[in-house]
Amino acid sequence: MNVSDRPADDPHLAEAVADLSEPRDTLQAMARGFLMRCPRCGRGPLFHGFLKSVDKCEACGEVFHHHRADDLPPYLTIFIVGHLVVALFMGAEQVSDLPLWAHLAIWIPVTIALSLVLLRPLKGATIGLQWAMRMHGFGGRSEESDA
């Protein structure tokens, strides 16, 4: 049933229309997502696996199964980690004369650790951004109805 098919006195219709007109704080939603919490309420967990998001928030009931974070979190992770590691490597090269094996022993684990640490929070921030911008089903209508 579409929102337009419901009777005018339906309380769910009034709630859905009020939610569509209510502004959403993008930075707050992204910060909550970065902390791996629900972007709507900030209380419920956003993930039930390393990168698997919950279907819905256990605290407020916001549905997340339709989000489309896709390739943005890995792209941002590569971008951030690449810039950090290259800058740190170049700085270390300027102040020390380490052999190649020492650089490899330092920077490969640092790269892997930073990537694993940042990927999940960046996916949460992406889901928070999509929720705040009402993208990919977070706006109260399905993607199929737009096509």
Buried (B, 14 or more C-beta within 10 A) or exposed (E): EEEEEBEEEEEEBEEBEEEEEEEBEBEBBBBBBBBBBBBBBBEBBBBEEEEEBBEBBBBEEBEBEEBEBEEBBBEBBBEBBEEBBEEBBEEBEEEEEBEEEEBEEBBEEBBEEBBEEBBBBBBBBBBBBBBBEBBBBBBEBEEEEEE
